[in-house]
Amino acid sequence: MHLNEDQDRREPCDKADLVIQENVQRKWQSYLWDTLDKSPEERTFLFKLDFALLTFASLGYFIKYLDQANINNAFVSGMKEQLGLYGNELNYMQSCWTAGYVIGQIPSNILLTRIRPSIWIPSMEVAWTVLTFCLCRCTNARQIYAVRFFVGLAESSFYPGMQYVIGSWYRKDELAKRSCIFHVSSAIATMCSGYLMAAVYHLGGRGGFAGWQWLFMVDGIISLPIALAGFLFIPDVPETSRAFYLSKNDRAFAKKRMQLEGRKPRAPYTKAKIRKILTSWHIYALTALYVFFNNGGAGAVPVFAQFLKDSKHPKYSIAQINDYPTTTYAVQIITTLLYAWTSDSILSGDRLPPIVFGGAVNIICYISLAIWAIPEGWRWTCYILSGAGFGLSGLCMAWAHEICADDNEERAIVVASMNEMAYVLQAWLPLLVWQQIDAPQYRKGFITVTVLSASLIVTGFITKALHKNQIRRQSYNVQARDQQVDGETVRSSGEDVMSEHVQMAAKE
C-alpha cells in the first residue's frame, strides 16, 4: 500500500524511469499484440494512444482514399458518358490531383515541425471536404481539373503528416503494425468506394443529380465529422502534446520511450542540418524505395474495372464492375497486416523480406497481364493477387523512422520526400504508360510496373546494406567514445595519486 502511494507521488519523469524498460522481455502474447508484454501503466498509455491516434489516422486516411477512388468509380459509372470524357481526361484529372498533392507535401511537413499537427492537419481536411462537395457541381473536364488540383493540395498534408506523428510516438516493435494498420484503411476505403458507388448509383435522378454526383456528396458528408474530430484527437508530438486523454505520466512515458529509441525531439533548422539531410544517403535511398513501391502497381487507373467494363461476353452490370475489383483490396488488407505482424515479431524488425515478397508477386502478376493471351481464370487471379504489392507503404515508412531516428527534422523531410517524389512520378507516368485509349490491354503499363517492382527489390537490398553499415559505424563510435572516457578517468585518477605523492614528499 505504502509502495503504491510512494510511486503515485513520484514526479512523472521518475515514474517513467521505473515503468518504461529499454529491453522488454517478450512473451508469446506479444506476437498477437505488442502491448501484452509491457507493464500495466504502459499498456494503459498505449491503449489510449492507439484508440485516439490510430482511430483518427485510419478514418482520415479512409476518407482521403475514398475521395481518390471515387473519381475512378464515378468515371466508370456515368460521369464519362454524361460529360463526354472520351479522350485521356481521366489521366488529366489524376495528374491535376497529383500535381497539387506533390506541391504541398514537403512544405506541409516542414510546417508540422513548427505548427501543432492538431491544428494544421484537420484544417486541411475540412478544406478538402468542401472541395469534394464542389466536384458534384462540375459540368466539364476543365472544372474538374481545377477542383482536383486543390483537392490534392489540401490532401497533401495528411499521409506524410500522420506518418510523421505516428513515428513520433511508437517504438520499433510497435511501429510497423501501426503504420500498416493506418495504411490498410486505404484498401478498406477503396473497397467501400466500390460498394458505395453500387449503392449510391441507385440515387441517380433524385434532386436532379446523377448517381456519380451523389457519390461525391455522400463522400463529403462522411468526411466532415472525421475532419472535425482531428482537432480533438491528434496528440501532436510528445514534447508539445496537450491531448486531453493523456496525463502528465503518459507524456513522460512518451518522452522516455522516444529517448530509448534514440528518436530525437524537435530542433531548429540550421544550414548545417539542411546540408546533413541533403548529403546523407537516407533521403535518396528511402525516396527511391518508396517511388518504386508506389508506382510498382496498377493503382493509377482502374485496370480491373475497365477490363470488366470492356467485356462483352459476358457483359457485367455497373454493380459488378464496382464490386468485383474490391477483391484486389481484400488481398491488400490481408497481406498488409501479415507483413506488419511478421516484420515486428517473427522477423525481429526486419523490413526487407515482406518488401521482396510483395515485389515478387507484382512481377509474376504483371508479366502475365502484359502477355495478355492467358487463361481467363489466371487473368482474374493476377488482377486479384496484385493487391499483395499494394500493402508495403507502412513498412517503408516504419523503416524510414528507424533509419532517421537521430534527427527529427530529417525524419519529417525524408517521409514527405518519399511520398512526394512517388507522386511526382505518378503525375506524368500514367500519361505515357496508362493511357486510357490502351484500356484494358495496358501492355506498356504492365511492363513498366514489372521493371519498377524489380527495382524495388534491388533498392531494398541496397538500403538494408547501407543501414547495417550505419549501425556498425555508430556502434564503433560509441565504443571509441566510451574507451576515451574510461582512459581519461584512469589518467585523472593516476594524476591524483601522483599529486598526493608529490605533496607528501614536499612535507617530508
Secondary structure, DSSP 8 states (H G I E B T S, - for coil): -HHHHHHHHS-HHHHHHHH--SS----GGGGT-GGGGS-HHHHHHHHHHIIIIIHHHHHHHHHHHHHHHHHHHHIIIIIHHHHT--SSHHHHHHHHHHHHHHHHHHHHHHHHTTS-HHHHHHHHHHHHHHHHHHHTT--SHHHHHHHHHHHHHHHTTHHHHHHHHHHTT--HHHHHHHHHHHHHHHHHHHHHHHHHHHHHGGGTTGGG--HHHHHHHHHHHHHHHHHHHHHHH----TTT---TT--HHHHHHHHHHHHHHT--------HHHHHHHHHSHHHHHHHHHHHHHHHSSSTTTTHHHHHHHH--SS---HHHHHHTTHHHHHHHHHHHHHHHHIIIIITTT--HHHHHHHHHHHHHHHHHHHH--S-HHHHHHHHHHGGGGSTTHHHHHHHHHHHTTT-HHHHHHHHHHHHHHHHHHHHHHHHHHS-GGGTT--HHHHHHHHHHHHHHHHHHHHHHHHHHHHHHHHHHHHHHHHHHHHHHHHHHHHHHHHHHHHHHHHH-
